[in-house]
Amino acid sequence: MIYVALDLARVSGAAWGPAFERPTFQTWTLGEVHSPLGARGVELAQRLRQLINDVCPGKVFIEAPMRMSGAMRKGSNADTLLQLHGLVFLAQTVCWKAGVECKLYERQAVLKHFTGQPRYKDSKDGKRACMTRIKQIWGVEVREDEADAGALLHYGCALNEPKAYITARGSEPVMIDGRA
């Protein structure tokens, strides 16, 4: 089965492939910095429909957007929150229309699984840890958003194919001191 993982934002990361094999990674830049949210949504829908048509995934994993209340405390503006929640809703809609199951997973659970730590002082540190771990496991250099999608893909596959995960863990490099 092919799985797809999406880290959705204006600059989105995508990763896909069979469980625990080296995935394909892409970065999707949805519009320009000042593009209307609707234009970004149209671009996401087109890209996701094309990806679903090309790879025929069995499941799509999406990083759950920040909860509204927590994000507002961290200083996110209303347009950013609307975009993040809207892109997730739109991706779920495209998947549903295509008959592909879609699952949302929390960032902290993904980070804990993939890097050994659920939180980092700076979000860039979490992204760097995912980039390092992807290099260790699959031997490829990826961009930040692709790394988040790769970590999500690994986590989703571990939950959906636990026997394959146990086998894969035996051949993956070990994290030292809970760090990638």
N, C-alpha and C positions, 0 to 999 in steps of 0.2 A: 504494500500500500504506500502511496505517496502522501506525505504530509506537507502542509504549508504553514509557515509561521509569519505573522505580520506584526511589526512594531510601527504603529500608525501615528503619523504627525505630518507636518508639511514636508519634511524630509523623512521618508519612511524606509524601514528596512524590511526586506523579504528574504526568506530562506525556505528551500523546499527540497524534498528527496525522500527516499525510503528511510525508515528508522535506523539511526546510528551509522549511516553511511555518509560520506562527505557530501554535504548539501550544495546546492547552487545558491549563490547569494546575489541579491540586487539591491540597489538603492533607488527608490522612486522619489523624485522631487516633484511634488504636486503643486504646480504653478510657481509663480514668482513671489517674492516677499510680500508684495501688496496685492496679490490676486484675491478676488472675492472668494469667500468660503465655498460658494456654489461651484465655482470653476474648479477648485481643488477636489470637490466631491465628484464632479463629472470625470475628472482625470483618474481618480482612484477607482471608480466604477469600471471605467474602460480597461484599466490595467488589470484589475482583479478578474474581470470577465475573461480577458485574454489569457491570463495565467491559468484559470480554471479550465478553459478550453484546451490549452496546450498540454497541461500535465495531468489533468483528471484526478485531483486529489481526493482521498477518502475523507479527510478531515482538515479543517483550517483552525489553527490556534492564533488567538489575538491577545496581545497584552491589554489587560483591562485598564481603562483610563483612570486617572486619579479621581477619587471621590470629590465631589464639588466642594464640600465644606473644608476638607484638608487642603485642597489646591488653593482655595481663596486665602487661607491662613498663610500659605507659602508665597503669596503675592502674584499668582497667575491672574491674568486679566480675563474678563468674561468672553472675549472673542477666542482666546486660546482654549478655554474650557469648552466652549461650544464646538470648536473645531475638533478637539480630541474625542469628545463624546459623539459628535456627528459622524466622524470618520468610522468609528467603531460600529455605530448603528448602520451606517451605509454598507460596510463590509459584511455585516451579519445579513443584511437584506439581500445583497448580491449572492452570498452563499446559499441562503434559503431558496432563492429563485432557481439556483442551479442544482438544488438538491444535495448540497454538500453540508455535512454537519460542521458546526462552528462552536468552538469552546473558548471562553475567556479565562485567562490565568493572571493572578496578581504578580506584579513585578517582584515583590519581596520573596515570594515563594520560588520564583524562577532563579533569582540571584542566589538564594540559600542552596538550592539544588546544584546550580552550575558552578558557583565560585566558593561556596561554603559560608558566605556571609549574606544575611538578608538586607542589610543596609550599609551604605557608605556615607561618610561625612559629606562628600561631594559626589554628585551624580556622575560626573566624568570619571571618578575612580571606579565606579561600578561598571561603566562602559569599558574602561581599560582592562579591568579584570576579565570581562567577557571576551575581549579581543585576545588577551593572552591565553585564555583557556581554549579558545577556538584554534589558535596556532598550535597549542599542545596536542589537542585531540585530532584535528583534521589537517594540520600542516599548511594552513592557508592564512594569508593576511586579509583582514576585512576592515571595512569602515565601522564607525561606532554604531550606527543604526542597524547595519547588517549583523554586528556582533550581538546586539540585543535580540534580533530575530533568531539568530542561531542558538542562543541560550534558551529561548522560548521553545524552539523546535525540539531541542534535546529534552527539555522538561516535559513537554507534551507527549513526546514519544515514550518517555520513561513511565508516565502515568497510563498511557494507552497500550503499551506493549511491555509489561513488567518482566516477562521471561526474557525477551530480547535485551532489555536493559541490563539484567543481571549478567548475561553473556557479554554484552558490550563493555560493561565496567571492568571485566577481567582483562581487556586489552587496551583500555584507555590509560594514559599517563596518570599517575597519582598526584593529587593536590598535596602540597606540603604545608603543614600548619593551617589547613583550612583556606589556603590561598591558591589561586590559580597561578 
